[in-house]
C-alpha cells in the first residue's frame, strides 16, 4: 500500500542522529508526528497512481 519508509534508516554516510542532543527539538517533533493516528490520513489515500510514502 505505501512505499517502505524507515525513520531510523541511514541514508547519508554520516549518521546525523549522533550530532543531535538527546533533548533536541527534532526528537520532540518526531515523537509528536508519530503519535498522529493513521486514520487521520485515510482521506488522502488513493487507489490510482504511484504508491505514496507512509504519512
LINKAJO-V749310 format. One record per run of one state. SS is the DSSP state (H for helix, E for strand, L for the rest). FROM is the first residue (numbers start at 0). LEN is the number of residues. Records with the same first field share a line. If there is no record, write none. Layout:
# LINKAJO-V749310
SS = FROM-LEN, FROM-LEN
This chain:
# LINKAJO-V749310
L = 0-2, 3-12, 19-5, 34-3, 44-8, 53-2
E = 2-1, 52-1
H = 15-4, 24-10, 37-7
